[in-house]
Amino acid sequence: MTRGNQREIDRQRAANRAARAGVKKKDDGLTPQQRNERDAKAMAEKKAKKAAKATEPTSGGSGPKPAPKKNDKKSEDLSSLLSEGLKSGAKSK
């Protein structure tokens, strides 16, 4: 069999699979205008909620504090060891 009609055969098979699977468009029973109005109302409520949250006083700080990095502990340990070494070296003189 030649490969000339392979594309047509594949299209037919894909159409058959789609028909069996029952590919449906999303249908919520609304016209595009009704859907746009619904979405606009939802977005307005969302913006109002966000604006109310932004004007709400916070309990100090500009937000949650970032978690300390794991390397900070190593640098603190190193600096404490160095300072201890300097202190003990000064006492031995």
Steps between C-alpha positions, in 0.01 A plus 500: 500500500634841417518779753302746289169449679641455852405853602140446391480169684638658818248783479217250467625299797532816710146602408371157597679513837364847569147385418531200732652700783221753480711814491273778622542872530456654842137604523374678809173612342600866477533728203836670451353828625366336817833327555685832464268667752546213745877515464507880535298477821733234640807708414347811662437303820853366491648850457285636784612219728864559414466876553337443838780269599762753388348779712463272803761584764760235550649390830843648434761426242464495128396138484617157598865474585707280272633183651864523608746344267676186611838656424441770765547247779830384354629855471391574858677188624811591306504856630447381857784250464729766362413745776560229761835424342595866509395530864695194608803612300499838671490336847804282435734793431 
